[in-house]
Amino acid sequence: MDDGILIFCGRIESAVGKIAYSTSKLLIEDGKNCYFLGLNSTFGYRRSPFDYSVNSKVYLLKYFLKKSETSFKIKRLFFLFLYKTFDAIFNDHIHGVENNKKIIKKRLNRLIKRFKIKRIISFYMPNEILAISYDICQKKSIEFLPFLLDNAKHEHETDYDLYFSISPRILCLPWVLNDDWFVKKYHKKIVELDLPIIPWSNKPVLKKSTSAGISFILFGALYKDIRNPALLFDSLMKLNKDFIIKTFCSGCNDILSEYKSLMPKKVIVNDRVTIDVLHDEIALSDFVIIIGNTVSNQMPSKIYEIIGSGKPIMYFYQNCDDLGLNLVKRYPLAIVVNYSDLSNENELNRIINWCESNKGKRLSYNDYINNYPECSIDRFVKEICNTL
């Protein structure tokens, strides 16, 4: 059997976590001796966030979010008490990455010993994941391959010099290479990879919305500086059409609350949910909304996931150099909207007409994958394997 590969990431519900898990699943299905370790902060829900077919190689370290980050409904309190009481007997638990490196290293060492791990691929964000991986790999002479899905922060350059000193290669997504200082310093080790577009195969995606009007869904991380939802809600208010928008977001809670108070029957703000619950909600919506970044050196990685769903996409952007435009414009069931055009009544009518024409539609994988040759699953797996 090949030497063991361990894919290691932070919180599995994050965009980075979902990509890390998908990578491990693809390598396992390709026959590689691959294992996955992620931090799991979801509990009390009806299904596992992962496919049971690969669970024998998936290991989750229980991760309790700080109280300020999570809210629980009354009906879950009793279950939560039982869960914490009995689960604590059998599992390690942590309350954050940065303050609990010892527990995480303990679990990593167990997996390394049990499965003869010779290589760790660590998915960057948070930064502590790289620090933990570096310490383990250096002490045990294990190959360390960092995978950067987000831009490296210049202020952490000293840390990177240390981490990457033992890395033969640094895996990066294309937009990471927009940072000149990073490319100049580490160009000899950089391996550029495009994320794969993976088709959804679960049954819930086949459901259709029962809404009489138009139903939108917005999910993921929001930021006031680079991905602010205020312009989006202002735009939706201009549409002369009955609609509902459900949000499953982190960040910008004050803005979401403001628009919920302005449109209480149209804006439904939800807490975090597991991946499978979110996929059900996406399946039941008519349109998935993506807000483009205001910066030109990053893009929302969830674009790949949403394209894989086959659902109609509405992409709102401000800058013409938005990196997400290149992907979305190639998707046959998408409309791109520049905020600056929304003062034009013809543009508003175009959006309404598009929504009416595409409500309830869903593309099959073969309908669009040929538009993304760089994002094929086979190519991604082959390029990953070439780096090993």
Secondary structure, 3 states (H helix, E strand, C coil): CCCEEEEEEEECCCHHHHHHHHHHHHHHHCCCCEEEEEEECCCCCCCCCCCHHHHHHEEEEEECCCHHHCCCCHHHHHHHHHHHHHHHHHCCEECCCCCCHHHHHHHHHHHHHHHCEEEEEEECCCHHHHHHHHHHHHHHCCEEEEEECCCCCHHHHHHHHHHHCCCCCEEECHHHHHCHHHHHHHCCCEEECCCCCCCCCCHHHHCCCCCCCEEEEEEEECECCCECCHHHHHHHHCCCCCEEEEEEEECCHHHHHHHHHHCCCCEEEECCCCHHHHHHHHHHCCEEEEECCCCCCCCCCHHHHHHHHCCCEEEEECCCCCCHHHHHCCCCCEEEEEHHHHHCHHHHHHHHHHHHHHCCCCCCHHHCHHHCHHHCHHHHHHHHHHHC
